């Protein structure tokens, strides 16, 4: 049985802007989340795609065995988030 979970959300990363060492590193943000299926179980090896809505820049990552993912050094802006898993 194929199991696919997709959710699209607009995420404003400005709230996550890192303010330390702004002059040396510039302004960036990060997102960390845990993905679960409908039963509440961790969703490992799911594909996570973040698309900057202004630039179209795509970043793809996978969840770990605990269903967690992290993406660092994201430019400030709004992102569409899509999570999918076949199986």
Helices and strands as residue ranges (DSSP letters): E 9-12, G 13-16, H 22-25, E 29-34, E 47-52, E 58-62, E 68-74, E 78-84
